[in-house]
Amino acid sequence: MEVAGETASPRAYEVAGQLIKSVADTTDKLMDLQKKVKEVEEDTNKTTNNVTNNALFVGSTSELSKMLKQGILNNKEASNPKNEKV
């Protein structure tokens, strides 16, 4: 702006105007980019709130096999309500 003012040249004013427009466009693009980044970060924060429940069995392998067999028998009885042999 100082050069344009000192020279009073129309070309200097044109270049200064183009520089101002370029800075304004870049600022607008940066604002849009920041808005998009914020939206992406909000989306990732929403999806990372997962709850995981883990079951832990404390006992011997024979106790575990007995429990599994009972569970399998219970499942067969539930799926076969007439108590027919499977």
PDB file of N, CA, C and O in Angstrom:
ATOM      1  N   MET A   1       0.823  -1.182   0.000  1.00  0.00           N
ATOM      2  CA  MET A   1       0.000   0.000   0.000  1.00  0.00           C
ATOM      3  C   MET A   1       0.872   1.252   0.000  1.00  0.00           C
ATOM      4  O   MET A   1       0.537   2.258  -0.624  1.00  0.00           O
ATOM      5  N   GLU A   2       2.005   1.171   0.716  1.00  0.00           N
ATOM      6  CA  GLU A   2       2.903   2.337   0.736  1.00  0.00           C
ATOM      7  C   GLU A   2       3.474   2.607  -0.652  1.00  0.00           C
ATOM      8  O   GLU A   2       3.547   3.757  -1.086  1.00  0.00           O
ATOM      9  N   VAL A   3       3.883   1.532  -1.354  1.00  0.00           N
ATOM     10  CA  VAL A   3       4.443   1.688  -2.700  1.00  0.00           C
ATOM     11  C   VAL A   3       3.380   2.267  -3.630  1.00  0.00           C
ATOM     12  O   VAL A   3       3.669   3.158  -4.429  1.00  0.00           O
ATOM     13  N   ALA A   4       2.155   1.763  -3.527  1.00  0.00           N
ATOM     14  CA  ALA A   4       1.079   2.260  -4.385  1.00  0.00           C
ATOM     15  C   ALA A   4       0.810   3.732  -4.096  1.00  0.00           C
ATOM     16  O   ALA A   4       0.557   4.515  -5.011  1.00  0.00           O
ATOM     17  N   GLY A   5       0.866   4.104  -2.819  1.00  0.00           N
ATOM     18  CA  GLY A   5       0.626   5.496  -2.455  1.00  0.00           C
ATOM     19  C   GLY A   5       1.739   6.418  -2.913  1.00  0.00           C
ATOM     20  O   GLY A   5       1.494   7.546  -3.339  1.00  0.00           O
ATOM     21  N   GLU A   6       2.975   5.922  -2.819  1.00  0.00           N
ATOM     22  CA  GLU A   6       4.112   6.769  -3.189  1.00  0.00           C
ATOM     23  C   GLU A   6       4.216   6.951  -4.705  1.00  0.00           C
ATOM     24  O   GLU A   6       4.549   8.035  -5.184  1.00  0.00           O
ATOM     25  N   THR A   7       3.929   5.887  -5.455  1.00  0.00           N
ATOM     26  CA  THR A   7       4.095   5.994  -6.904  1.00  0.00           C
ATOM     27  C   THR A   7       2.851   6.528  -7.591  1.00  0.00           C
ATOM     28  O   THR A   7       2.926   7.070  -8.694  1.00  0.00           O
ATOM     29  N   ALA A   8       1.721   6.377  -6.947  1.00  0.00           N
ATOM     30  CA  ALA A   8       0.434   6.795  -7.525  1.00  0.00           C
ATOM     31  C   ALA A   8       0.194   6.136  -8.875  1.00  0.00           C
ATOM     32  O   ALA A   8      -0.458   6.709  -9.749  1.00  0.00           O
ATOM     33  N   SER A   9       0.718   4.943  -9.039  1.00  0.00           N
ATOM     34  CA  SER A   9       0.574   4.202 -10.283  1.00  0.00           C
ATOM     35  C   SER A   9      -0.676   3.325 -10.208  1.00  0.00           C
ATOM     36  O   SER A   9      -0.904   2.662  -9.196  1.00  0.00           O
ATOM     37  N   PRO A  10      -1.479   3.315 -11.258  1.00  0.00           N
ATOM     38  CA  PRO A  10      -2.662   2.454 -11.263  1.00  0.00           C
ATOM     39  C   PRO A  10      -2.288   0.971 -11.141  1.00  0.00           C
ATOM     40  O   PRO A  10      -3.014   0.202 -10.511  1.00  0.00           O
ATOM     41  N   ARG A  11      -1.179   0.573 -11.727  1.00  0.00           N
ATOM     42  CA  ARG A  11      -0.740  -0.835 -11.647  1.00  0.00           C
ATOM     43  C   ARG A  11      -0.392  -1.190 -10.214  1.00  0.00           C
ATOM     44  O   ARG A  11      -0.698  -2.302  -9.784  1.00  0.00           O
ATOM     45  N   ALA A  12       0.221  -0.317  -9.465  1.00  0.00           N
ATOM     46  CA  ALA A  12       0.569  -0.582  -8.065  1.00  0.00           C
ATOM     47  C   ALA A  12      -0.691  -0.759  -7.229  1.00  0.00           C
ATOM     48  O   ALA A  12      -0.737  -1.622  -6.352  1.00  0.00           O
ATOM     49  N   TYR A  13      -1.716   0.053  -7.491  1.00  0.00           N
ATOM     50  CA  TYR A  13      -2.982  -0.109  -6.775  1.00  0.00           C
ATOM     51  C   TYR A  13      -3.665  -1.421  -7.151  1.00  0.00           C
ATOM     52  O   TYR A  13      -4.292  -2.062  -6.308  1.00  0.00           O
ATOM     53  N   GLU A  14      -3.545  -1.810  -8.393  1.00  0.00           N
ATOM     54  CA  GLU A  14      -4.136  -3.067  -8.849  1.00  0.00           C
ATOM     55  C   GLU A  14      -3.476  -4.254  -8.150  1.00  0.00           C
ATOM     56  O   GLU A  14      -4.157  -5.173  -7.693  1.00  0.00           O
ATOM     57  N   VAL A  15      -2.144  -4.228  -8.070  1.00  0.00           N
ATOM     58  CA  VAL A  15      -1.415  -5.309  -7.404  1.00  0.00           C
ATOM     59  C   VAL A  15      -1.768  -5.350  -5.922  1.00  0.00           C
ATOM     60  O   VAL A  15      -1.958  -6.429  -5.361  1.00  0.00           O
ATOM     61  N   ALA A  16      -1.857  -4.192  -5.288  1.00  0.00           N
ATOM     62  CA  ALA A  16      -2.220  -4.143  -3.869  1.00  0.00           C
ATOM     63  C   ALA A  16      -3.620  -4.719  -3.653  1.00  0.00           C
ATOM     64  O   ALA A  16      -3.852  -5.451  -2.691  1.00  0.00           O
ATOM     65  N   GLY A  17      -4.542  -4.390  -4.540  1.00  0.00           N
ATOM     66  CA  GLY A  17      -5.898  -4.934  -4.446  1.00  0.00           C
ATOM     67  C   GLY A  17      -5.919  -6.440  -4.610  1.00  0.00           C
ATOM     68  O   GLY A  17      -6.644  -7.139  -3.903  1.00  0.00           O
ATOM     69  N   GLN A  18      -5.120  -6.940  -5.546  1.00  0.00           N
ATOM     70  CA  GLN A  18      -5.047  -8.390  -5.752  1.00  0.00           C
ATOM     71  C   GLN A  18      -4.459  -9.086  -4.527  1.00  0.00           C
ATOM     72  O   GLN A  18      -4.912 -10.169  -4.155  1.00  0.00           O
ATOM     73  N   LEU A  19      -3.463  -8.479  -3.901  1.00  0.00           N
ATOM     74  CA  LEU A  19      -2.869  -9.070  -2.690  1.00  0.00           C
ATOM     75  C   LEU A  19      -3.880  -9.104  -1.550  1.00  0.00           C
ATOM     76  O   LEU A  19      -3.971 -10.090  -0.819  1.00  0.00           O
ATOM     77  N   ILE A  20      -4.634  -8.026  -1.403  1.00  0.00           N
ATOM     78  CA  ILE A  20      -5.660  -7.996  -0.356  1.00  0.00           C
ATOM     79  C   ILE A  20      -6.708  -9.073  -0.607  1.00  0.00           C
ATOM     80  O   ILE A  20      -7.129  -9.764   0.321  1.00  0.00           O
ATOM     81  N   LYS A  21      -7.129  -9.214  -1.865  1.00  0.00           N
ATOM     82  CA  LYS A  21      -8.110 -10.246  -2.209  1.00  0.00           C
ATOM     83  C   LYS A  21      -7.551 -11.640  -1.949  1.00  0.00           C
ATOM     84  O   LYS A  21      -8.267 -12.518  -1.466  1.00  0.00           O
ATOM     85  N   SER A  22      -6.299 -11.842  -2.261  1.00  0.00           N
ATOM     86  CA  SER A  22      -5.668 -13.141  -2.044  1.00  0.00           C
ATOM     87  C   SER A  22      -5.613 -13.491  -0.563  1.00  0.00           C
ATOM     88  O   SER A  22      -5.876 -14.632  -0.182  1.00  0.00           O
ATOM     89  N   VAL A  23      -5.274 -12.519   0.268  1.00  0.00           N
ATOM     90  CA  VAL A  23      -5.231 -12.749   1.718  1.00  0.00           C
ATOM     91  C   VAL A  23      -6.628 -13.048   2.246  1.00  0.00           C
ATOM     92  O   VAL A  23      -6.793 -13.924   3.095  1.00  0.00           O
ATOM     93  N   ALA A  24      -7.621 -12.342   1.762  1.00  0.00           N
ATOM     94  CA  ALA A  24      -8.999 -12.578   2.202  1.00  0.00           C
ATOM     95  C   ALA A  24      -9.474 -13.973   1.801  1.00  0.00           C
ATOM     96  O   ALA A  24     -10.110 -14.662   2.598  1.00  0.00           O
ATOM     97  N   ASP A  25      -9.172 -14.391   0.580  1.00  0.00           N
ATOM     98  CA  ASP A  25      -9.558 -15.733   0.129  1.00  0.00           C
ATOM     99  C   ASP A  25      -8.877 -16.824   0.952  1.00  0.00           C
ATOM    100  O   ASP A  25      -9.499 -17.821   1.318  1.00  0.00           O
ATOM    101  N   THR A  26      -7.598 -16.622   1.237  1.00  0.00           N
ATOM    102  CA  THR A  26      -6.857 -17.601   2.044  1.00  0.00           C
ATOM    103  C   THR A  26      -7.440 -17.684   3.449  1.00  0.00           C
ATOM    104  O   THR A  26      -7.567 -18.775   4.005  1.00  0.00           O
ATOM    105  N   THR A  27      -7.791 -16.550   4.021  1.00  0.00           N
ATOM    106  CA  THR A  27      -8.398 -16.535   5.358  1.00  0.00           C
ATOM    107  C   THR A  27      -9.726 -17.275   5.348  1.00  0.00           C
ATOM    108  O   THR A  27     -10.022 -18.024   6.279  1.00  0.00           O
ATOM    109  N   ASP A  28     -10.526 -17.076   4.316  1.00  0.00           N
ATOM    110  CA  ASP A  28     -11.810 -17.765   4.200  1.00  0.00           C
ATOM    111  C   ASP A  28     -11.612 -19.276   4.101  1.00  0.00           C
ATOM    112  O   ASP A  28     -12.337 -20.045   4.733  1.00  0.00           O
ATOM    113  N   LYS A  29     -10.635 -19.694   3.312  1.00  0.00           N
ATOM    114  CA  LYS A  29     -10.360 -21.126   3.172  1.00  0.00           C
ATOM    115  C   LYS A  29      -9.881 -21.726   4.493  1.00  0.00           C
ATOM    116  O   LYS A  29     -10.255 -22.848   4.833  1.00  0.00           O
ATOM    117  N   LEU A  30      -9.061 -20.992   5.235  1.00  0.00           N
ATOM    118  CA  LEU A  30      -8.586 -21.485   6.527  1.00  0.00           C
ATOM    119  C   LEU A  30      -9.734 -21.618   7.528  1.00  0.00           C
ATOM    120  O   LEU A  30      -9.770 -22.562   8.317  1.00  0.00           O
ATOM    121  N   MET A  31     -10.658 -20.682   7.492  1.00  0.00           N
ATOM    122  CA  MET A  31     -11.820 -20.773   8.388  1.00  0.00           C
ATOM    123  C   MET A  31     -12.659 -22.001   8.065  1.00  0.00           C
ATOM    124  O   MET A  31     -13.111 -22.699   8.973  1.00  0.00           O
ATOM    125  N   ASP A  32     -12.873 -22.271   6.772  1.00  0.00           N
ATOM    126  CA  ASP A  32     -13.622 -23.463   6.369  1.00  0.00           C
ATOM    127  C   ASP A  32     -12.889 -24.735   6.798  1.00  0.00           C
ATOM    128  O   ASP A  32     -13.514 -25.690   7.259  1.00  0.00           O
ATOM    129  N   LEU A  33     -11.573 -24.743   6.645  1.00  0.00           N
ATOM    130  CA  LEU A  33     -10.781 -25.905   7.031  1.00  0.00           C
ATOM    131  C   LEU A  33     -10.870 -26.149   8.535  1.00  0.00           C
ATOM    132  O   LEU A  33     -11.016 -27.294   8.964  1.00  0.00           O
ATOM    133  N   GLN A  34     -10.786 -25.100   9.333  1.00  0.00           N
ATOM    134  CA  GLN A  34     -10.893 -25.247  10.783  1.00  0.00           C
ATOM    135  C   GLN A  34     -12.276 -25.772  11.179  1.00  0.00           C
ATOM    136  O   GLN A  34     -12.393 -26.584  12.097  1.00  0.00           O
ATOM    137  N   LYS A  35     -13.310 -25.314  10.493  1.00  0.00           N
ATOM    138  CA  LYS A  35     -14.663 -25.790  10.772  1.00  0.00           C
ATOM    139  C   LYS A  35     -14.779 -27.288  10.470  1.00  0.00           C
ATOM    140  O   LYS A  35     -15.378 -28.037  11.243  1.00  0.00           O
ATOM    141  N   LYS A  36     -14.210 -27.716   9.353  1.00  0.00           N
ATOM    142  CA  LYS A  36     -14.255 -29.135   8.985  1.00  0.00           C
ATOM    143  C   LYS A  36     -13.461 -29.989   9.966  1.00  0.00           C
ATOM    144  O   LYS A  36     -13.892 -31.083  10.331  1.00  0.00           O
ATOM    145  N   VAL A  37     -12.303 -29.491  10.392  1.00  0.00           N
ATOM    146  CA  VAL A  37     -11.487 -30.234  11.359  1.00  0.00           C
ATOM    147  C   VAL A  37     -12.253 -30.393  12.672  1.00  0.00           C
ATOM    148  O   VAL A  37     -12.231 -31.463  13.280  1.00  0.00           O
ATOM    149  N   LYS A  38     -12.920 -29.343  13.102  1.00  0.00           N
ATOM    150  CA  LYS A  38     -13.687 -29.403  14.350  1.00  0.00           C
ATOM    151  C   LYS A  38     -14.814 -30.422  14.236  1.00  0.00           C
ATOM    152  O   LYS A  38     -15.058 -31.177  15.177  1.00  0.00           O
ATOM    153  N   GLU A  39     -15.511 -30.455  13.087  1.00  0.00           N
ATOM    154  CA  GLU A  39     -16.584 -31.426  12.880  1.00  0.00           C
ATOM    155  C   GLU A  39     -16.054 -32.858  12.896  1.00  0.00           C
ATOM    156  O   GLU A  39     -16.689 -33.747  13.465  1.00  0.00           O
ATOM    157  N   VAL A  40     -14.909 -33.086  12.283  1.00  0.00           N
ATOM    158  CA  VAL A  40     -14.323 -34.426  12.259  1.00  0.00           C
ATOM    159  C   VAL A  40     -13.927 -34.855  13.667  1.00  0.00           C
ATOM    160  O   VAL A  40     -14.150 -36.004  14.048  1.00  0.00           O
ATOM    161  N   GLU A  41     -13.348 -33.952  14.437  1.00  0.00           N
ATOM    162  CA  GLU A  41     -12.950 -34.285  15.805  1.00  0.00           C
ATOM    163  C   GLU A  41     -14.166 -34.584  16.666  1.00  0.00           C
ATOM    164  O   GLU A  41     -14.111 -35.472  17.516  1.00  0.00           O
ATOM    165  N   GLU A  42     -15.264 -33.863  16.465  1.00  0.00           N
ATOM    166  CA  GLU A  42     -16.484 -34.144  17.219  1.00  0.00           C
ATOM    167  C   GLU A  42     -17.040 -35.510  16.846  1.00  0.00           C
ATOM    168  O   GLU A  42     -17.521 -36.238  17.714  1.00  0.00           O
ATOM    169  N   ASP A  43     -16.983 -35.865  15.573  1.00  0.00           N
ATOM    170  CA  ASP A  43     -17.471 -37.168  15.131  1.00  0.00           C
ATOM    171  C   ASP A  43     -16.636 -38.292  15.727  1.00  0.00           C
ATOM    172  O   ASP A  43     -17.188 -39.310  16.145  1.00  0.00           O
ATOM    173  N   THR A  44     -15.318 -38.128  15.774  1.00  0.00           N
ATOM    174  CA  THR A  44     -14.475 -39.183  16.331  1.00  0.00           C
ATOM    175  C   THR A  44     -14.690 -39.307  17.831  1.00  0.00           C
ATOM    176  O   THR A  44     -14.602 -40.411  18.368  1.00  0.00           O
ATOM    177  N   ASN A  45     -14.965 -38.218  18.517  1.00  0.00           N
ATOM    178  CA  ASN A  45     -15.234 -38.289  19.953  1.00  0.00           C
ATOM    179  C   ASN A  45     -16.534 -39.020  20.228  1.00  0.00           C
ATOM    180  O   ASN A  45     -16.643 -39.719  21.235  1.00  0.00           O
ATOM    181  N   LYS A  46     -17.516 -38.875  19.361  1.00  0.00           N
ATOM    182  CA  LYS A  46     -18.794 -39.556  19.549  1.00  0.00           C
ATOM    183  C   LYS A  46     -18.660 -41.055  19.340  1.00  0.00           C
ATOM    184  O   LYS A  46     -19.320 -41.830  20.033  1.00  0.00           O
ATOM    185  N   THR A  47     -17.834 -41.476  18.415  1.00  0.00           N
ATOM    186  CA  THR A  47     -17.739 -42.897  18.101  1.00  0.00           C
ATOM    187  C   THR A  47     -16.774 -43.652  19.003  1.00  0.00           C
ATOM    188  O   THR A  47     -16.772 -44.883  18.982  1.00  0.00           O
ATOM    189  N   THR A  48     -15.960 -42.973  19.789  1.00  0.00           N
ATOM    190  CA  THR A  48     -14.991 -43.665  20.614  1.00  0.00           C
ATOM    191  C   THR A  48     -15.526 -44.010  21.997  1.00  0.00           C
ATOM    192  O   THR A  48     -14.782 -44.554  22.813  1.00  0.00           O
ATOM    193  N   ASN A  49     -16.778 -43.715  22.285  1.00  0.00           N
ATOM    194  CA  ASN A  49     -17.351 -44.031  23.591  1.00  0.00           C
ATOM    195  C   ASN A  49     -17.996 -45.407  23.558  1.00  0.00           C
ATOM    196  O   ASN A  49     -19.214 -45.524  23.694  1.00  0.00           O
ATOM    197  N   ASN A  50     -17.199 -46.441  23.380  1.00  0.00           N
ATOM    198  CA  ASN A  50     -17.685 -47.811  23.340  1.00  0.00           C
ATOM    199  C   ASN A  50     -17.495 -48.451  24.704  1.00  0.00           C
ATOM    200  O   ASN A  50     -16.497 -48.206  25.381  1.00  0.00           O
ATOM    201  N   VAL A  51     -18.459 -49.272  25.101  1.00  0.00           N
ATOM    202  CA  VAL A  51     -18.381 -49.987  26.369  1.00  0.00           C
ATOM    203  C   VAL A  51     -18.097 -51.447  26.060  1.00  0.00           C
ATOM    204  O   VAL A  51     -18.782 -52.068  25.247  1.00  0.00           O
ATOM    205  N   THR A  52     -17.079 -51.989  26.718  1.00  0.00           N
ATOM    206  CA  THR A  52     -16.728 -53.385  26.519  1.00  0.00           C
ATOM    207  C   THR A  52     -16.852 -54.100  27.860  1.00  0.00           C
ATOM    208  O   THR A  52     -16.210 -53.721  28.839  1.00  0.00           O
ATOM    209  N   ASN A  53     -17.673 -55.124  27.890  1.00  0.00           N
ATOM    210  CA  ASN A  53     -17.825 -55.932  29.099  1.00  0.00           C
ATOM    211  C   ASN A  53     -17.133 -57.265  28.853  1.00  0.00           C
ATOM    212  O   ASN A  53     -17.447 -57.973  27.895  1.00  0.00           O
ATOM    213  N   ASN A  54     -16.203 -57.594  29.713  1.00  0.00           N
ATOM    214  CA  ASN A  54     -15.467 -58.837  29.578  1.00  0.00           C
ATOM    215  C   ASN A  54     -15.885 -59.782  30.703  1.00  0.00           C
ATOM    216  O   ASN A  54     -16.026 -59.365  31.852  1.00  0.00           O
ATOM    217  N   ALA A  55     -16.080 -61.035  30.369  1.00  0.00           N
ATOM    218  CA  ALA A  55     -16.410 -62.045  31.362  1.00  0.00           C
ATOM    219  C   ALA A  55     -15.134 -62.805  31.713  1.00  0.00           C
ATOM    220  O   ALA A  55     -14.317 -63.108  30.843  1.00  0.00           O
ATOM    221  N   LEU A  56     -14.980 -63.103  32.981  1.00  0.00           N
ATOM    222  CA  LEU A  56     -13.786 -63.798  33.439  1.00  0.00           C
ATOM    223  C   LEU A  56     -14.224 -65.007  34.241  1.00  0.00           C
ATOM    224  O   LEU A  56     -15.009 -64.879  35.180  1.00  0.00           O
ATOM    225  N   PHE A  57     -13.728 -66.170  33.881  1.00  0.00           N
ATOM    226  CA  PHE A  57     -14.027 -67.398  34.613  1.00  0.00           C
ATOM    227  C   PHE A  57     -12.838 -67.743  35.482  1.00  0.00           C
ATOM    228  O   PHE A  57     -11.707 -67.837  35.004  1.00  0.00           O
ATOM    229  N   VAL A  58     -13.105 -67.933  36.770  1.00  0.00           N
ATOM    230  CA  VAL A  58     -12.055 -68.338  37.695  1.00  0.00           C
ATOM    231  C   VAL A  58     -12.426 -69.731  38.193  1.00  0.00           C
ATOM    232  O   VAL A  58     -13.405 -69.897  38.920  1.00  0.00           O
ATOM    233  N   GLY A  59     -11.659 -70.702  37.809  1.00  0.00           N
ATOM    234  CA  GLY A  59     -11.920 -72.068  38.208  1.00  0.00           C
ATOM    235  C   GLY A  59     -11.065 -73.015  37.388  1.00  0.00           C
ATOM    236  O   GLY A  59     -10.226 -72.598  36.589  1.00  0.00           O
ATOM    237  N   SER A  60     -11.300 -74.304  37.609  1.00  0.00           N
ATOM    238  CA  SER A  60     -10.509 -75.298  36.893  1.00  0.00           C
ATOM    239  C   SER A  60     -11.141 -75.590  35.535  1.00  0.00           C
ATOM    240  O   SER A  60     -12.275 -75.200  35.257  1.00  0.00           O
ATOM    241  N   THR A  61     -10.381 -76.283  34.709  1.00  0.00           N
ATOM    242  CA  THR A  61     -10.887 -76.622  33.382  1.00  0.00           C
ATOM    243  C   THR A  61     -12.034 -77.626  33.465  1.00  0.00           C
ATOM    244  O   THR A  61     -12.939 -77.608  32.630  1.00  0.00           O
ATOM    245  N   SER A  62     -11.998 -78.491  34.458  1.00  0.00           N
ATOM    246  CA  SER A  62     -13.093 -79.455  34.594  1.00  0.00           C
ATOM    247  C   SER A  62     -14.390 -78.742  34.978  1.00  0.00           C
ATOM    248  O   SER A  62     -15.464 -79.098  34.494  1.00  0.00           O
ATOM    249  N   GLU A  63     -14.290 -77.736  35.848  1.00  0.00           N
ATOM    250  CA  GLU A  63     -15.482 -76.962  36.202  1.00  0.00           C
ATOM    251  C   GLU A  63     -16.017 -76.204  34.977  1.00  0.00           C
ATOM    252  O   GLU A  63     -17.227 -76.107  34.770  1.00  0.00           O
ATOM    253  N   LEU A  64     -15.109 -75.683  34.191  1.00  0.00           N
ATOM    254  CA  LEU A  64     -15.511 -74.957  32.987  1.00  0.00           C
ATOM    255  C   LEU A  64     -16.195 -75.892  32.004  1.00  0.00           C
ATOM    256  O   LEU A  64     -17.217 -75.532  31.419  1.00  0.00           O
ATOM    257  N   SER A  65     -15.649 -77.081  31.814  1.00  0.00           N
ATOM    258  CA  SER A  65     -16.269 -78.024  30.876  1.00  0.00           C
ATOM    259  C   SER A  65     -17.642 -78.460  31.376  1.00  0.00           C
ATOM    260  O   SER A  65     -18.561 -78.639  30.577  1.00  0.00           O
ATOM    261  N   LYS A  66     -17.794 -78.634  32.698  1.00  0.00           N
ATOM    262  CA  LYS A  66     -19.106 -78.991  33.237  1.00  0.00           C
ATOM    263  C   LYS A  66     -20.114 -77.876  32.980  1.00  0.00           C
ATOM    264  O   LYS A  66     -21.251 -78.131  32.585  1.00  0.00           O
ATOM    265  N   MET A  67     -19.682 -76.639  33.209  1.00  0.00           N
ATOM    266  CA  MET A  67     -20.581 -75.509  32.993  1.00  0.00           C
ATOM    267  C   MET A  67     -20.956 -75.384  31.518  1.00  0.00           C
ATOM    268  O   MET A  67     -22.102 -75.076  31.190  1.00  0.00           O
ATOM    269  N   LEU A  68     -20.002 -75.619  30.642  1.00  0.00           N
ATOM    270  CA  LEU A  68     -20.296 -75.553  29.212  1.00  0.00           C
ATOM    271  C   LEU A  68     -21.266 -76.643  28.796  1.00  0.00           C
ATOM    272  O   LEU A  68     -22.188 -76.398  28.018  1.00  0.00           O
ATOM    273  N   LYS A  69     -21.059 -77.846  29.313  1.00  0.00           N
ATOM    274  CA  LYS A  69     -21.977 -78.942  28.982  1.00  0.00           C
ATOM    275  C   LYS A  69     -23.376 -78.637  29.478  1.00  0.00           C
ATOM    276  O   LYS A  69     -24.351 -78.883  28.767  1.00  0.00           O
ATOM    277  N   GLN A  70     -23.493 -78.102  30.689  1.00  0.00           N
ATOM    278  CA  GLN A  70     -24.806 -77.742  31.221  1.00  0.00           C
ATOM    279  C   GLN A  70     -25.438 -76.642  30.371  1.00  0.00           C
ATOM    280  O   GLN A  70     -26.640 -76.664  30.102  1.00  0.00           O
ATOM    281  N   GLY A  71     -24.640 -75.709  29.965  1.00  0.00           N
ATOM    282  CA  GLY A  71     -25.151 -74.630  29.132  1.00  0.00           C
ATOM    283  C   GLY A  71     -25.615 -75.140  27.789  1.00  0.00           C
ATOM    284  O   GLY A  71     -26.637 -74.686  27.272  1.00  0.00           O
ATOM    285  N   ILE A  72     -24.877 -76.083  27.210  1.00  0.00           N
ATOM    286  CA  ILE A  72     -25.258 -76.660  25.926  1.00  0.00           C
ATOM    287  C   ILE A  72     -26.544 -77.464  26.076  1.00  0.00           C
ATOM    288  O   ILE A  72     -27.422 -77.390  25.216  1.00  0.00           O
ATOM    289  N   LEU A  73     -26.667 -78.233  27.163  1.00  0.00           N
ATOM    290  CA  LEU A  73     -27.889 -78.993  27.392  1.00  0.00           C
ATOM    291  C   LEU A  73     -29.069 -78.063  27.601  1.00  0.00           C
ATOM    292  O   LEU A  73     -30.159 -78.310  27.084  1.00  0.00           O
ATOM    293  N   ASN A  74     -28.857 -76.987  28.360  1.00  0.00           N
ATOM    294  CA  ASN A  74     -29.937 -76.021  28.586  1.00  0.00           C
ATOM    295  C   ASN A  74     -30.358 -75.367  27.276  1.00  0.00           C
ATOM    296  O   ASN A  74     -31.544 -75.126  27.054  1.00  0.00           O
ATOM    297  N   ASN A  75     -29.396 -75.082  26.413  1.00  0.00           N
ATOM    298  CA  ASN A  75     -29.715 -74.471  25.119  1.00  0.00           C
ATOM    299  C   ASN A  75     -30.491 -75.436  24.241  1.00  0.00           C
ATOM    300  O   ASN A  75     -31.395 -75.021  23.515  1.00  0.00           O
ATOM    301  N   LYS A  76     -30.150 -76.725  24.297  1.00  0.00           N
ATOM    302  CA  LYS A  76     -30.872 -77.711  23.495  1.00  0.00           C
ATOM    303  C   LYS A  76     -32.301 -77.865  23.993  1.00  0.00           C
ATOM    304  O   LYS A  76     -33.230 -77.992  23.196  1.00  0.00           O
ATOM    305  N   GLU A  77     -32.481 -77.852  25.333  1.00  0.00           N
ATOM    306  CA  GLU A  77     -33.814 -77.970  25.886  1.00  0.00           C
ATOM    307  C   GLU A  77     -34.646 -76.745  25.550  1.00  0.00           C
ATOM    308  O   GLU A  77     -35.845 -76.867  25.300  1.00  0.00           O
ATOM    309  N   ALA A  78     -34.042 -75.584  25.540  1.00  0.00           N
ATOM    310  CA  ALA A  78     -34.781 -74.355  25.220  1.00  0.00           C
ATOM    311  C   ALA A  78     -35.184 -74.337  23.751  1.00  0.00           C
ATOM    312  O   ALA A  78     -36.261 -73.845  23.413  1.00  0.00           O
ATOM    313  N   SER A  79     -34.336 -74.865  22.877  1.00  0.00           N
ATOM    314  CA  SER A  79     -34.649 -74.872  21.447  1.00  0.00           C
ATOM    315  C   SER A  79     -35.562 -76.039  21.087  1.00  0.00           C
ATOM    316  O   SER A  79     -36.154 -76.040  20.007  1.00  0.00           O
ATOM    317  N   ASN A  80     -35.688 -77.028  21.963  1.00  0.00           N
ATOM    318  CA  ASN A  80     -36.512 -78.209  21.712  1.00  0.00           C
ATOM    319  C   ASN A  80     -37.516 -78.334  22.861  1.00  0.00           C
ATOM    320  O   ASN A  80     -37.297 -79.144  23.761  1.00  0.00           O
ATOM    321  N   PRO A  81     -38.589 -77.577  22.865  1.00  0.00           N
ATOM    322  CA  PRO A  81     -39.488 -77.543  24.010  1.00  0.00           C
ATOM    323  C   PRO A  81     -40.248 -78.856  24.260  1.00  0.00           C
ATOM    324  O   PRO A  81     -40.758 -79.047  25.364  1.00  0.00           O
ATOM    325  N   LYS A  82     -40.342 -79.753  23.293  1.00  0.00           N
ATOM    326  CA  LYS A  82     -41.068 -80.999  23.485  1.00  0.00           C
ATOM    327  C   LYS A  82     -40.207 -82.078  24.131  1.00  0.00           C
ATOM    328  O   LYS A  82     -40.645 -83.217  24.287  1.00  0.00           O
ATOM    329  N   ASN A  83     -38.954 -81.709  24.513  1.00  0.00           N
ATOM    330  CA  ASN A  83     -37.991 -82.634  25.137  1.00  0.00           C
ATOM    331  C   ASN A  83     -37.712 -83.845  24.263  1.00  0.00           C
ATOM    332  O   ASN A  83     -37.497 -84.949  24.763  1.00  0.00           O
ATOM    333  N   GLU A  84     -37.718 -83.633  22.966  1.00  0.00           N
ATOM    334  CA  GLU A  84     -37.370 -84.718  22.043  1.00  0.00           C
ATOM    335  C   GLU A  84     -35.856 -84.873  22.057  1.00  0.00           C
ATOM    336  O   GLU A  84     -35.116 -83.916  22.284  1.00  0.00           O
ATOM    337  N   LYS A  85     -35.413 -86.113  21.807  1.00  0.00           N
ATOM    338  CA  LYS A  85     -33.968 -86.351  21.774  1.00  0.00           C
ATOM    339  C   LYS A  85     -33.374 -85.725  20.536  1.00  0.00           C
ATOM    340  O   LYS A  85     -33.947 -85.781  19.447  1.00  0.00           O
ATOM    341  N   VAL A  86     -32.215 -85.129  20.725  1.00  0.00           N
ATOM    342  CA  VAL A  86     -31.559 -84.451  19.616  1.00  0.00           C
ATOM    343  C   VAL A  86     -30.387 -85.265  19.161  1.00  0.00           C
ATOM    344  O   VAL A  86     -29.688 -84.872  18.227  1.00  0.00           O
TER     345      VAL A  86
END
